[in-house]
Amino acid sequence: MLLLQFIFLLFLLVAQNDDVLAEEAPPDMLLIPAGTFLMGATSEEQQAVLAFGWRGPMHNRIQFLAEHSGPRHTVDLDTFYIDKHEVTNQAYRAFVEATARRPPTFWNDPRQLTDSTQPVVGVSWYDAQAFCTWRGKRLPTEAEWEKAARGTDGRSYPWGNDWDATRLHTADTIAGKSLADFESWTRWQRTISAGLDAARPAAVGSYPLGASPYGVLDMAGNVWEWVADWYEPDYYASSPARNPTGPATGTTKVIRGGGWDVPQTVPTTWLREQFIPPTFAGSPVTGFRCAATTPPGWRTAQR
């Protein structure tokens, strides 16, 4: 009986602690509670990506990425916080003005990528890291990003397991029609190259129905997001089961979530990408959001 009472009291303390943490979180961040979740792709999810009909070098690349986005495994994470939205041009401008850091690549570009409410693009991994540090935060680990995107039940998209183009900003949404295979998506890509389509990121938070189980927005589509980890294809085979932080070294950093130009099989919660080096600041489809172990302004004296 005493043991049961102790366990019950411990449960209440943990629940109360999470309530306090959530109450004290900044309005732009969300609490992701401690615990386990399912990370990585199942073989069925990997095959579903390949069924899109990729051809040539793209087929080989997607096959490689899908293969090294699994197997599914259980990961245990401590409590953390993550930005509800991707970092906007407006927020990044304040950073540039305060620190005299180099402006993003596309701020003087005519392609309508500089609206204050759009996610900032054209920033390197080091730029993203510097911004998060300036805000008293950090980049999320790959595992943190994935848990915040998919919750604990292993869903393929932040909202569930079924594709829905109305819940995110990606190629199908911009085209205004279903791009259900590689050929139709490739034809749409050519319209971008020809300048016939005003394709660009949407204002952050434009798709509230695409929220993750924790309420995090735009974790599928809009822009790819830098995370903290170095990319290693076979990392899942040896990664720790608790609080993995990625390999110690590498040449490229992981990016997650898919951008505004990707087809429907790409912006899943589990697909791992790494198409640019961390020094590259020329991607119009890559941005970021920040995370924190304890949020800025945390009142440690009251704990």
C-alpha positions, 0 to 999 in steps of 0.5 A: 500500500505504501509503495502504491501511494508513493508511486501515485504521489510521484505521478502527481509531482511529474504531472504538476512539473510538466504543467509548471513547465508549460505555463512558463514556456514563452508564447512562441514555444511549445512543451514536448513532454519527456518519454518514448516515441517511434522514430524512423520509417517502417519498410512499408513507408519506405516502399510507399515513397519509392512507389511515386515512380522516381526515375534516373538519378532521382530514383537512386537518391530517394531510394538511398534516403528512404533506406537510411531513414529506417529502421523504426526504433524506440527513442526516449527523450527528456522534456524539451521546448520547440518553436511553434513556427519556423523562424520568419524574415521579421525575426531574422532581420532583428538578429541581423540588425543587432549583430551585423551578421550577413543578411540571407542570400535572397533578401535582395532577390526579386523572387518574393522571398522576403515577406516578414511573415515568410520563413527565412531562407538562404541561411546556412546551418551556421547562420541558423545556429547563431540565431538560435544562440542569440535567442538563448536557444539552440537547434533541435536534435534530429530526434527532438524534431521528429518527436515534435513532428509526429508524436508518439504513435509513429504517424507519417505526417504531422496530422496522421497517416493519410496525405492531405494537400490542404494541410501543408504548403508544398508542390501539390498545394501551389500547383492547385492540383494533385501531382501524384507521380514523378512525371506530373511533378517534373512537369510542374518543376519546369513551370518554376524554371520557366518563371510561370509559377509564383512558387515560394514559401507561405506565411508561417502558420498558414495551415493550422490543420497541419499541426502536429500532435503537440501543436507545432506548425509547418513541420511538413512542407513550406521549408526544409529545416536545419537540425543540430545533427551531422548526417550519417546514413547508418546512424540509426543502427548504432544510435543510443536509445536515449537522447541521441544527438547524432554522430560526433563529426560529419560533412553535411547536416540533417535537414527535415520536413520537406520544402515548398517544391517537393511532391507528396511522398517527401514531406513525411515526419521520418525522411532524412535529407542532407542535400547541402553542406552546412556552410551553404546559404543559397537554398531558397527552400531551407530554413529552420526553427529553434529548440531549448532544454529550458526556455529563455527567461526560465526562472531557475531561482523559483525551481 
